[in-house]
């Protein structure tokens, strides 16, 4: 028991070390800032659950994604306020919940053996995949999708293992919530009964097929109920199809690669460490036993096929990003875990109490250092420092809800748009004159602008803010 606690403390230390120092700092990836701005606006009464609002001049009605993440996160803003740590608390919670789902899934398939006590190895491997801590540092939608899909697969598997249909309802509920978080990429758990039946020959597949039909019917029924109770939800999803999904499938939106296989290459790179571990252990066992019994794990194959069903559809579009893979990573880790954890278990059981004691001491020392380092980084900037400092000054002097005139270049600085909306609910407009004008400091100012506007003394780093002269006179 003491050994088990020691390794869980080690796992928690690595978990905190890879997340906390970045989470306490200001600055996030564009998408994460955008989503937190929309969520904050919703919490403050700008936009509704089914008609999210970004800025007054950019996506006044935001249908780029289904709204469930914004709805959930808006409640966090109501509870924790508009400070920068609200979305970070939410992201950290999704990381903890996904970890819990991984542990529960492992124990579900190992409840009759002592491998169930080694789920900490899975969390170590999962949180060490580079795109995973990056995702939780940046408040992306996949964080929430990952929670819903891991629990959907868990409950569907539990229903099949225990032959209890009631768990299918929970599985279908999580499927619907995953879809409402980022669309079709959250629907892959519907194939779990089929995969389960094929891999485990579940009562000659007939029962698994029946459970699969139940799952589809339950999921469709939940969607029908949603649309019946909230007609505006249907309009939201239709708008999402028209504005985002269909153009993306036709490669008309934000094409990021010219090779559909890029996402699979990214996947292999992300999984380098666990794959290398698997290859090493496979070769070691082959040299020792001259057989590949190591690879004959039905549980491993099950989770591998689930993982593939989550990641392979991403190849449909040329709009790809490594972080799109995040919801599939837990299943790849579970698959590899069934192949390598028995090997690690055999090694760990041979360690002496002294070895475990030294691991415990080093872990506590590392944890103390991580917490101290995180405290020292509190309020620092992980990115966009100069831009953020200017935005904080600007939002102190320009009232919330103001539309600011600007240049085309600054209007299309999407990160600037996001920070202005997130911090001060300010909007930029390149086509009309307004009371305030925002320009880049290093660019020449046209004479006509200087005739109509007067610069405000705001001590900015990157920008200049002007206000109309007649405003000052009044």
N, C-alpha and C positions, 0 to 999 in steps of 0.2 A: 504493500500500500504506500509506504514512504517513497519507494522508487517511482511509482505511478505519479504521485504528487509532484515529485522533483521534475519529472519530464513535462508535466503540464505547466509548471511554473516556467520552465525553459521555453515552451511553446508560446505562452502568454508574453514572455519577455521579447521574443522575436516578433510576435504579432504587434506589440506596442511599439517596438523599435522601428518597424517598417512603416508605421502609420502616424503615430503621435507627433513626432517632430515636424512633419509637414502639415498636419492638420491644425496645429496651433499658429501657423503662419498665414499671412494674407496673400491672396493671389491664387487664381485657379484657371484651368483650361477654359476656353471660350464657352464650350457647351455647358459646363457645370455652372458658370456664372449666369448664363442665359436661363437655365432651368430654375436656379435659385431666385432670380429676378422675377420670373413669372409666378413662382410660388409665393414670394413675398407680396407681389401685387395682389394676388388672389386673397391672401390673408387680410390685406388692407382695403379690400372692397373694390379693387380695380380688376375687372374681369370676373367671370363666374366659373363654376366647376366645369361646365361644358362649353364655355366660351372664354378660354384663358386669354390674358392680355399681356403683351410684352412692353411696347412703348406706344406713344400716340402716333408715331410716324413709321414704325417698323413692326409689322405683325401686330396691329391693334387687336386682331383676332388671330390667335396662334393655333393653327391646325397642323403644324409640322409633325406632331406626335400625339397619340391619344393622351388624355389629361390626368390619368390616375396618379402618377408620381407627383404632379403639381398639387393635386388635391390633398394627398397625404402630407406632403412637405409644408403645405400652407398651414396645417394644424400645428406643425412644429414652430412656425413663425408666430402663430397666435400664442403659443405657450412660452417660447423662449425669446420672443422679440425679434427685432430687425438686425441685430448684430451679426457679424461675420461668422460666428461660431454655430449659428443655428443649423445651416446646411451641413456643417462638419459633424455636428452631433448626429444628424440624420444619417450621414454616410457611414460613420462609425457603427451606428446601430445596425445598418444593413450588413456590414462586414461581420458583426457578431452573430446575426441571425443566419447568415449563409454558413458560417462556421458550425453553428448548431445543427443546421440541416445536413451538413457533411457527416458530422459525428453520428447523428441519428440514423442516417442511411447506412453507415458502416456497421453500426451495432445491430441494425435490423437484419442484415445478412450474416452476422457473426454472433447472434445471440446464444448459440449453442456451443461456442468455443471461447477460449481465452484470448483470441485475437481482438475481441471487442474492446479490450483495455488499451489497445495501441492506436486508437483513432488520432491521438496527438500527432503521430507521424504524418498523417494526411494533412492536418492543418499546417504543419511546418512546411510541407511541400507546396501546398496551395498558396499560402501567403508569400512564399518565396518566388513564385512566378512573377516576373517583372511587371506584367500588365495589371496584376491584381492590386498591389498597393497603389499603383498609379491611378487606377480607376476609383478607389475609395478616397484618394486625396482630391479628386476632381469632380465629385458629385454627378457622375454620369448616370443616365437612365438604366444602364445595364446592371448597376448595383441593386436596384429594386427588382428588376426582372430576374436576377440571379436568386434572390430570396424566394420569389414565388415559384420558380421552376424547380429548385432543389426540393422544396416542400411538396410540390405537386408530384414529382417522381417518387418521393418518399411515401406519400399516402397512397398513391396508385399501387406501388410495390407492396405496401402493407396489406392492401385489400386483396391482392392476389395471393400473397403468402398465407394470410389468415382466413382467406375465403369470406371476407366481410364486405359487402357492397357499400356499407355506410362510409367507408374511407374513400370510395370513389367520388362521393359528393364533395369531400374536402379537396380531393385531387382536381376535380373539374372547377371548383371555385378558384383555386390558385391558377389554373390555366386561364380563366377569364380575366383575373387580375393581372396576369403577365401580359396578356394581349392588350389590355387597357393601359399598360405601362409603355409598351413600344411596338405594338402591332403584331404581325404574323410571326416574328422571331420568337415570341413567347408561347407558340402553340405546339412546339415539338413534343411535349409530354403525352400528347394524344396517341403516339405510336408505342408508348411503353407497354401496354398489354400485348400488342403484337410481338414486340421484341422478347418480352418475358416468355410468351408461349413458345416461340421458336427456340430460344436458348435452353429453357428448362423443361421443354416438352410437357408443358403444364396440362395434365389430363388430356393428352393428345391434341393440344391446341384449341379444342372446342370451347373449354371454359374461358380461356384467355380471350378468344375471339368474342365471346358473349360479353365479357367484362369490357372489352374495347368498344363494343356497340353501346353499352350502357354509358360509358364515359363520354362518347361523342354526343349521345342524346342528352345527357345531363348538361354538358357544356353549351349545346345549342339552346337548351331550355333556359339556362341562366342568361344567355344573351337576349333571348326573346323577352324574358321577364324584365331585364334591364331596360330594353327599348320601350316596353309597355309602360313601365313606371316612370321613366325619364325620356320622353320623346326627343328632347334636345340632345341626348347622348347619341342617338342614331344620326342626327345631322352632323355632329362632331366627327363621327367615324367616317361618314361619307365624304366630308370635307378633307379628312386626313388621306383617304384613298385618292382623291382627285388632285390634291396639292402636293403630296409627298410620295406616297407609295407607288402609284402608277408611273409618274415621271422618273422615279428612281429605278424602277424595273426596266424602263425604256432607255435608261442611261442618259436622261435629260437633266439630272440634278446632281451637282457636286461630284462629278466623276473624279475619283482619286487614284485610279489605276487603269492600265490598259490590258491587264492580265487577270482573268477571273480566279486564277490559282494563287494570286498574291496572298490572300487571306489564309490559305493552307500552309504556305511557306512561313508566314508569320506565326502560325500555330506551332509548327515544328520548332521554330526558333524559341518561342516562349517556353516550350516544354523540354528544352534541351537538358536541364539538370535531371528531371525524373526519367527521361529517356536514356540518358547515359547510365544512370543507376541501374535501370532495368537491363540494359545491354551487358553491363559488367556482371550483374548477378546471374544472368542467363549463361554467360560464358563460363563463369566460375562453377555453376552447378553442372554444366555440360562436361567440363573437364573432370569434375569429381564423380559424377554418376553416369555419364555417357547417355543421358536421355534428357528430353525436354519436357519432363513432367511439370516443370515450373509453369509452363504456358497453358496447361490444361485446366484452366479455371473458368467455369461457366459464369461465375459472378463477374470476373474481369471482362469477359466477352459481353455480358449484358450491359455493363456500364460503358464499355467502349462504343457499342452500337448506339446507346442513348446519347453519348457525347457527339458522335458523328451526326446523328439526326439534328443536333443543336447547332453544329458548326457548318456542315456541308451546304445547307440552303443559303448561307451568306454569299456563296459564289454566284448566285443568280444575278446580282447587280454589280456594276463596276464602281459603285459607291461603297467603299470598304474602309474600315478602320480596325486596328488591332484590338481596340477595346470592345468591339462588337463580339469578340470571342469570350469575354469574361463569363457569361452564364454557362458556357460549355466546359470551362476549365475544371470545376468541381468533379464532373463526371469522368474526365480523363484521369484526374488524380485518384479517384476511387478505383477506376479500372487498373491503373498501375499499382495501386496500394495492395490489391489482392495478390499481386505477383511478387512484390518485394518485401512486404511487412513480415511474412513468416521468416524470411532471412534475417531481417533486423531483430526480430524477436529472439531468435536463437543467439545472436551476438550479445544483445543487451542482458540476457539472462546469465551470461557468463561473467559479466562485470562484477567486480568486487564492491563491497560497501564503501570502501575508500574511494574508488573511482566515482561512484554516484555522489558521495559527499563532496568531492571536489567540483563536480558538475554543478551541484547545488550552490556552492559558494561562489563560483564564477558567475552563475546565473543571477544571483542576488546582487553581485557587484555590477554586472552589466545593466540590470534593471534600475539600480540607483543612478547610474550614469545617464541612462536614457531619460529618466524623469527629470534629472537636473538639467540636461541639455535641452529638453523640451520647454522647461520653465524659462530658460535663458532665451529661447527662440520665440517666446510668446510675444505676439504683436509685430514680429519681423515680417519681411516679405520674401516669399518663395519665388515670385516672378512679377513682372510689370511694376516694379517699385516706383519709378518716376511717374508713370501714368496714374497709378493708384493714389499717390500723394497729391497729385494735381486734382484728381476727381474729388477727394475728400475736401479739399479747399473750396472747389467750385460749388459743391453741394451745400456748403455752409452759407454761401452768399446768394445762391439762386434758389427761389422757392420751389418746393416739391410740385411736380406736375407741369413745370415750365417747358415749353418747346424752345430750343436754342438754334438759331441759325448757324450754319457752318459751311465749310467747303465740301466738295464732292469726295475728296480724299478722306477727310475726317468722318464724313457720314458713312463711308464704306470701311472704316476701321471698326470692324464688328466687335472687337474686344472693348473698345472705348464705349460703344453703344451699350454693351452689356454692363460694364461697370457703372456707367451713369444711371442706368435703369435700376440696377441692383442697390446702389448706395443711396441715390437721391430721387429716384423716379423722375429723371430728366430725359427728354427726347431730343434728337438732333434732326434738323431739316435743312436740306441743301437747296431747296427750290424757292423758298419765300423768306422775306425779311421778318425778323422778330425783335423783340426788345433787347435780347442778348445775342451776342455773336461770339462764336468760339473758333479760333484759328491757331495754326501752328506758329510757335514763337520764331522759328528760324526762317520762315517764309516772308517775302516782301509783302507789305500791306498796300493795297491799292489806294490811290489818293481819294477816290470817291468814298471809300469806307471811312477814311480819316475825317472826311467832311461831315459824315452822318453819325459816326460813332466815336466814343471816347473810351480809352482803355481803362479798365478797372485795376486798381493796385492790389493784386492778390498774391504776389510773390510766387508765381507758378514756375515750374521747371521746364515743361514741354510746350505749354500752350499760353495763349493770350485770350482774355475775355474782354469784350467790349460791350458797352451799353449805349443806347441811343442818346444823343446829346439832349434832345428835348425832354427825355425822361429825367435827366439830371436837373434840368432847369425847373421842371415841375416840382 
